[in-house]
């Protein structure tokens, strides 16, 4: 986080804003953390802006992450996203939406969608 600009985020938004965002993130991830069984939770997947759209994220999921969590005995892999583009990405990669929420943050409405892939 330090290398990707979090000090700047804190400096611009302030600690109160960062705490509000973190509280929203905890609420958004709750449906994933409440799943029963051997569920693995994907907290963050990011691809460098210069590499987006080249299949790197899909290859990482399909060739490494999904096989790895299956080998470890996982029954499912879950995550949430706040991005419409990411919704399409996860659907394309075999995840199914199972929860939707709306949050208010600094006067804005933010959508949050939870996804799961069962094995």
Protein Blocks (a to p, Z undefined) as FASTA:
>chain_A
ZZnopmmmmmmnommlmmmmmmmmmmmmmmmmmpgcjddddfbdcddfklgonlmmmmmm
mmmmmmmmmmnopabdcdddfbfklmmmmmmnopacfbdcdddeehiacddddddddZZ
